[in-house]
Amino acid sequence: MYTILPLAREEAPMIHSLLSSPPAVPVIRRALPADITAIAEIEERSFGDPWDQEVFAEALGYFPTTYFVAVLNGVVAGFVVGAFEETGENLYGHICNLAVSPEYRHRGIGAMILRRAEQQFALEFATGVQLEVRISNTGAQRFYRRLGYREAMTIDRYYANGEDAILMMKWFRF
């Protein structure tokens, strides 16, 4: 026979709050012109050499099908800017920019928006995806490796400050 013990008063509200408010799940959708200000703010908080707001707006005009935002509780929490690269032999998706707002990091949002961009690239017949990452950004390199990207080559002095980049690739298998 089992005895059920009552909860202490201080435990009951915590259990109730855990049961009544499930963790929010971000909505991944295509970016809209109205999102550009929030995207530029995330960029400013994430990078030492951020893109200008005008560059984000221009990219949306060129590549509206591969430009996504993650919205959490009505707030743009992250974004990915995707484009296409045609080599003559292959069509590649190109991750031009990806960032998650600092207060929303380490929740899987970056992986979600990256996977959505990859899905769109595949739907538009790309054979793989490429991106550049700073040679000093080992955290981002680990993130991309976990998602199937591999180092293809180093690009000397790629960034404005002269830092090298690692070109990483992920090939689709159909």
C-alpha beads as a LAMMPS data file, in Angstrom:
LAMMPS data file: protein, C-alpha beads

174 atoms
173 bonds

1 atom types
1 bond types

-500.0 500.0 xlo xhi
-500.0 500.0 ylo yhi
-500.0 500.0 zlo zhi

Masses

1 110.0

Atoms # bond

1 1 1 0.000 0.000 0.000
2 1 1 1.239 3.481 -0.883
3 1 1 0.689 6.668 1.014
4 1 1 0.323 9.897 -0.909
5 1 1 1.842 12.780 0.949
6 1 1 0.508 16.297 0.408
7 1 1 2.818 18.830 -1.204
8 1 1 4.282 21.592 0.839
9 1 1 2.550 24.917 0.138
10 1 1 5.623 26.397 -1.535
11 1 1 5.881 23.452 -3.990
12 1 1 2.317 23.613 -5.315
13 1 1 2.588 26.928 -7.234
14 1 1 5.828 25.837 -8.918
15 1 1 4.305 22.572 -10.139
16 1 1 1.154 24.371 -11.265
17 1 1 3.163 26.940 -13.249
18 1 1 5.203 24.201 -14.926
19 1 1 2.066 22.340 -15.958
20 1 1 0.080 25.376 -17.074
21 1 1 2.682 27.138 -19.227
22 1 1 4.428 24.862 -21.711
23 1 1 7.615 26.238 -23.252
24 1 1 6.939 28.490 -26.223
25 1 1 7.811 27.111 -29.646
26 1 1 9.017 29.604 -32.238
27 1 1 7.156 30.054 -35.487
28 1 1 9.470 29.968 -38.499
29 1 1 8.159 32.034 -41.391
30 1 1 9.405 34.016 -44.359
31 1 1 10.723 37.446 -43.476
32 1 1 8.593 40.487 -44.258
33 1 1 9.646 44.095 -44.834
34 1 1 8.175 44.909 -41.407
35 1 1 10.768 42.563 -39.820
36 1 1 13.821 44.443 -41.118
37 1 1 14.174 46.764 -38.114
38 1 1 14.124 43.833 -35.654
39 1 1 16.537 41.852 -37.846
40 1 1 18.977 44.779 -37.974
41 1 1 18.775 45.129 -34.173
42 1 1 19.641 41.440 -33.691
43 1 1 22.523 41.853 -36.155
44 1 1 23.822 44.903 -34.277
45 1 1 23.790 42.980 -30.985
46 1 1 25.417 39.897 -32.522
47 1 1 28.294 41.061 -34.708
48 1 1 31.172 43.521 -34.547
49 1 1 30.754 44.457 -38.220
50 1 1 26.977 44.361 -38.721
51 1 1 25.119 44.702 -41.983
52 1 1 23.174 47.929 -42.481
53 1 1 19.396 47.873 -42.407
54 1 1 19.371 48.719 -46.133
55 1 1 21.392 45.600 -46.947
56 1 1 18.806 43.434 -45.178
57 1 1 15.988 45.113 -47.103
58 1 1 17.839 44.664 -50.404
59 1 1 18.483 40.963 -49.670
60 1 1 14.773 40.462 -48.969
61 1 1 13.995 41.918 -52.377
62 1 1 16.435 39.576 -54.127
63 1 1 15.796 36.364 -52.187
64 1 1 12.339 36.435 -50.572
65 1 1 11.906 32.648 -50.641
66 1 1 15.074 31.868 -48.655
67 1 1 14.929 34.584 -45.986
68 1 1 13.331 33.456 -42.717
69 1 1 12.654 34.694 -39.210
70 1 1 11.899 32.853 -35.988
71 1 1 9.116 34.547 -34.027
72 1 1 8.708 33.713 -30.359
73 1 1 5.899 35.264 -28.320
74 1 1 5.382 37.879 -31.031
75 1 1 9.068 38.908 -31.113
76 1 1 11.570 38.255 -33.906
77 1 1 14.096 36.083 -32.068
78 1 1 16.357 35.153 -34.979
79 1 1 16.798 35.227 -38.726
80 1 1 18.571 33.618 -41.646
81 1 1 19.337 35.272 -44.973
82 1 1 19.721 32.743 -47.748
83 1 1 20.670 33.206 -51.393
84 1 1 21.625 31.058 -54.376
85 1 1 25.022 30.540 -56.001
86 1 1 25.149 29.153 -59.549
87 1 1 28.498 27.613 -60.513
88 1 1 27.539 26.519 -64.018
89 1 1 27.511 22.909 -62.888
90 1 1 25.654 23.143 -59.589
91 1 1 23.183 25.356 -57.805
92 1 1 24.066 25.909 -54.154
93 1 1 22.188 27.554 -51.362
94 1 1 24.245 30.181 -49.593
95 1 1 23.726 31.117 -45.963
96 1 1 24.678 34.786 -46.087
97 1 1 23.779 35.687 -42.528
98 1 1 22.283 33.964 -39.501
99 1 1 21.814 35.266 -35.969
100 1 1 19.694 34.676 -32.902
101 1 1 19.059 37.418 -30.381
102 1 1 21.296 36.877 -27.330
103 1 1 18.401 36.311 -24.924
104 1 1 16.992 33.526 -27.144
105 1 1 20.212 31.607 -27.810
106 1 1 20.793 27.970 -26.820
107 1 1 17.133 27.035 -27.378
108 1 1 17.516 25.414 -30.808
109 1 1 16.217 28.437 -32.715
110 1 1 19.335 28.787 -34.874
111 1 1 19.102 25.141 -35.931
112 1 1 15.390 25.508 -36.693
113 1 1 15.802 28.490 -38.995
114 1 1 18.873 26.998 -40.663
115 1 1 17.003 23.744 -41.373
116 1 1 14.085 25.706 -42.809
117 1 1 16.436 27.528 -45.186
118 1 1 18.043 24.202 -46.168
119 1 1 14.601 22.762 -46.870
120 1 1 13.807 25.689 -49.154
121 1 1 17.125 25.362 -50.970
122 1 1 16.381 21.685 -51.625
123 1 1 12.861 22.513 -52.835
124 1 1 14.414 24.940 -55.315
125 1 1 16.810 22.218 -56.573
126 1 1 20.050 23.241 -54.866
127 1 1 22.514 20.365 -54.500
128 1 1 23.976 21.684 -51.256
129 1 1 24.547 24.681 -49.021
130 1 1 27.618 26.778 -48.358
131 1 1 28.478 29.407 -45.782
132 1 1 31.441 31.314 -44.436
133 1 1 32.367 31.509 -40.780
134 1 1 35.133 33.434 -39.056
135 1 1 38.189 31.315 -38.343
136 1 1 38.039 32.590 -34.737
137 1 1 34.363 31.672 -34.260
138 1 1 34.851 28.119 -33.052
139 1 1 31.414 28.049 -31.415
140 1 1 29.703 28.674 -34.744
141 1 1 31.950 26.114 -36.424
142 1 1 30.862 23.471 -33.868
143 1 1 27.206 24.445 -34.392
144 1 1 27.480 24.008 -38.164
145 1 1 29.398 20.717 -37.836
146 1 1 26.623 19.327 -35.618
147 1 1 24.197 20.141 -38.428
148 1 1 26.232 18.316 -41.077
149 1 1 28.500 21.049 -42.485
150 1 1 32.132 20.305 -43.258
151 1 1 35.124 22.554 -43.896
152 1 1 35.855 22.881 -47.598
153 1 1 38.554 25.562 -47.678
154 1 1 39.924 28.695 -46.044
155 1 1 39.395 32.104 -47.626
156 1 1 42.214 34.519 -46.808
157 1 1 41.260 37.970 -45.482
158 1 1 37.543 37.448 -46.152
159 1 1 36.240 39.824 -43.496
160 1 1 36.603 43.616 -43.408
161 1 1 39.091 43.414 -40.523
162 1 1 41.313 41.021 -42.511
163 1 1 40.265 37.867 -40.666
164 1 1 40.162 34.619 -42.633
165 1 1 36.966 32.650 -43.158
166 1 1 36.320 28.945 -43.346
167 1 1 34.019 27.954 -46.194
168 1 1 31.760 25.160 -44.951
169 1 1 29.566 22.971 -47.138
170 1 1 26.675 20.603 -46.680
171 1 1 25.623 18.435 -49.615
172 1 1 22.093 17.150 -50.057
173 1 1 21.676 13.453 -50.741
174 1 1 18.665 12.684 -52.908

Bonds

1 1 1 2
2 1 2 3
3 1 3 4
4 1 4 5
5 1 5 6
6 1 6 7
7 1 7 8
8 1 8 9
9 1 9 10
10 1 10 11
11 1 11 12
12 1 12 13
13 1 13 14
14 1 14 15
15 1 15 16
16 1 16 17
17 1 17 18
18 1 18 19
19 1 19 20
20 1 20 21
21 1 21 22
22 1 22 23
23 1 23 24
24 1 24 25
25 1 25 26
26 1 26 27
27 1 27 28
28 1 28 29
29 1 29 30
30 1 30 31
31 1 31 32
32 1 32 33
33 1 33 34
34 1 34 35
35 1 35 36
36 1 36 37
37 1 37 38
38 1 38 39
39 1 39 40
40 1 40 41
41 1 41 42
42 1 42 43
43 1 43 44
44 1 44 45
45 1 45 46
46 1 46 47
47 1 47 48
48 1 48 49
49 1 49 50
50 1 50 51
51 1 51 52
52 1 52 53
53 1 53 54
54 1 54 55
55 1 55 56
56 1 56 57
57 1 57 58
58 1 58 59
59 1 59 60
60 1 60 61
61 1 61 62
62 1 62 63
63 1 63 64
64 1 64 65
65 1 65 66
66 1 66 67
67 1 67 68
68 1 68 69
69 1 69 70
70 1 70 71
71 1 71 72
72 1 72 73
73 1 73 74
74 1 74 75
75 1 75 76
76 1 76 77
77 1 77 78
78 1 78 79
79 1 79 80
80 1 80 81
81 1 81 82
82 1 82 83
83 1 83 84
84 1 84 85
85 1 85 86
86 1 86 87
87 1 87 88
88 1 88 89
89 1 89 90
90 1 90 91
91 1 91 92
92 1 92 93
93 1 93 94
94 1 94 95
95 1 95 96
96 1 96 97
97 1 97 98
98 1 98 99
99 1 99 100
100 1 100 101
101 1 101 102
102 1 102 103
103 1 103 104
104 1 104 105
105 1 105 106
106 1 106 107
107 1 107 108
108 1 108 109
109 1 109 110
110 1 110 111
111 1 111 112
112 1 112 113
113 1 113 114
114 1 114 115
115 1 115 116
116 1 116 117
117 1 117 118
118 1 118 119
119 1 119 120
120 1 120 121
121 1 121 122
122 1 122 123
123 1 123 124
124 1 124 125
125 1 125 126
126 1 126 127
127 1 127 128
128 1 128 129
129 1 129 130
130 1 130 131
131 1 131 132
132 1 132 133
133 1 133 134
134 1 134 135
135 1 135 136
136 1 136 137
137 1 137 138
138 1 138 139
139 1 139 140
140 1 140 141
141 1 141 142
142 1 142 143
143 1 143 144
144 1 144 145
145 1 145 146
146 1 146 147
147 1 147 148
148 1 148 149
149 1 149 150
150 1 150 151
151 1 151 152
152 1 152 153
153 1 153 154
154 1 154 155
155 1 155 156
156 1 156 157
157 1 157 158
158 1 158 159
159 1 159 160
160 1 160 161
161 1 161 162
162 1 162 163
163 1 163 164
164 1 164 165
165 1 165 166
166 1 166 167
167 1 167 168
168 1 168 169
169 1 169 170
170 1 170 171
171 1 171 172
172 1 172 173
173 1 173 174
